Amino acid sequence: QVQLVESGGGLVQAGESLRLSCAASGSIFSINVMGWYRQAPGKQRELVASISPVGSRNYADSVSGRFTISRDNAKNTLYLQMNSLKPEDTAVYYCNARRTYDRTYNYWGQGTQVTVSS
C-alpha cells in the first residue's frame, strides 16, 4: 500500500520561503503522477503543482513562477519549493499519488500546515 508523509510546513512572513517534503513508502514515481494540493477552511482542495513519470510539470496560475515541484527518485521523496510566499498561500498542503489509467488509484498524505502572515 502507498503511504505518503508530508513535512516542512510552518509559520512564515510574507515574502519568505519554505520547502515541503513528501516521503513515499516505496519506489512509485516511475508509474505515478505526483502532485501537491492545498485546502483552506471552507474551500475545496485545489491542485497546486504536479509532475508526471516523465518529468512534465504543471502549476496553478496562482503559484506559477513562485513554486517549483521536484522529486528525488533515489530517496522516494517529492518536494515543493515555495518562494515569495503570500498570505493567500495559507492552507493545509497535501501530497497525492495518482495513475492516469486507473481511476481508483488515489492516495493522500496527512497534510502539513502552511501559514503566511502579513
C-alpha positions in Angstrom: 0.0 0.0 0.0 1.1 3.5 -0.7 2.0 5.7 2.3 2.7 9.4 1.9 4.0 11.6 4.7 4.3 15.4 4.4 6.6 17.6 6.4 8.2 21.1 6.2 5.2 23.3 6.9 5.2 26.2 9.4 4.6 29.8 10.1 6.5 32.4 7.9 6.2 36.0 7.0 5.1 37.2 3.5 8.0 37.1 1.1 9.8 34.2 2.8 10.3 30.7 1.6 9.5 27.1 2.6 10.3 23.7 1.2 7.8 20.9 1.7 8.7 17.3 1.5 6.6 14.2 0.9 8.2 10.8 1.8 6.7 7.8 -0.1 6.7 4.3 1.1 8.4 2.8 -2.0 9.7 3.5 -5.5 6.5 4.8 -7.1 7.5 7.8 -9.1 8.1 5.8 -12.3 4.4 4.9 -12.7 2.6 7.6 -10.7 1.6 11.2 -11.3 2.6 13.0 -8.1 1.0 16.3 -7.0 0.7 18.9 -4.3 -2.7 20.1 -3.3 -3.8 22.6 -0.8 -7.0 23.3 1.1 -8.1 26.3 3.2 -11.0 26.1 5.7 -14.4 26.2 3.9 -12.8 25.8 0.4 -12.3 22.9 -2.0 -9.0 21.2 -2.3 -7.1 22.6 -5.3 -4.2 21.4 -7.3 -1.0 23.4 -6.8 1.5 21.5 -8.8 2.1 18.1 -10.4 4.9 16.1 -12.0 4.4 13.1 -14.3 6.6 10.0 -14.5 8.5 11.6 -17.5 9.0 14.8 -15.6 6.3 17.0 -17.1 5.3 19.7 -14.6 2.2 21.7 -14.3 1.3 24.6 -11.9 -1.7 26.5 -10.8 -1.7 30.1 -12.2 -1.7 31.5 -8.7 1.7 29.9 -7.9 3.4 29.8 -11.3 6.8 31.4 -11.1 7.0 31.2 -7.4 6.7 27.4 -6.6 8.7 24.5 -8.0 7.8 20.8 -7.8 10.6 18.3 -7.9 11.5 14.7 -6.8 14.4 12.6 -5.8 13.7 9.1 -7.1 16.5 7.5 -5.1 15.1 8.9 -1.8 11.4 8.3 -2.9 10.7 11.9 -1.9 8.7 14.7 -3.5 9.4 18.3 -2.9 7.6 21.7 -3.2 9.9 24.7 -3.1 7.7 27.7 -2.2 9.3 31.2 -2.7 7.8 34.7 -2.3 5.0 33.3 -0.1 1.8 35.3 0.2 -0.9 35.3 2.9 -3.2 33.8 0.2 -0.9 30.7 0.2 -2.1 29.8 3.7 -3.6 26.3 3.7 -3.0 22.7 4.5 -0.8 21.2 1.8 -1.3 17.5 0.8 0.8 15.1 -1.2 -1.0 12.9 -3.7 -0.3 9.9 -6.0 -2.4 9.0 -9.0 -2.3 6.8 -12.1 -3.7 8.1 -15.4 -5.3 4.9 -16.5 -6.5 3.7 -13.1 -9.2 5.9 -11.7 -9.5 4.0 -8.4 -5.8 4.6 -7.6 -5.7 7.8 -5.4 -3.6 8.2 -2.3 -3.2 11.1 0.1 -0.8 12.1 2.8 -2.0 13.5 6.1 -1.2 17.1 5.2 1.1 19.8 6.6 0.0 23.3 7.6 1.5 26.4 6.0 0.6 29.8 7.5 1.9 33.0 5.9 1.5 36.2 8.0 1.5 39.7 6.6 
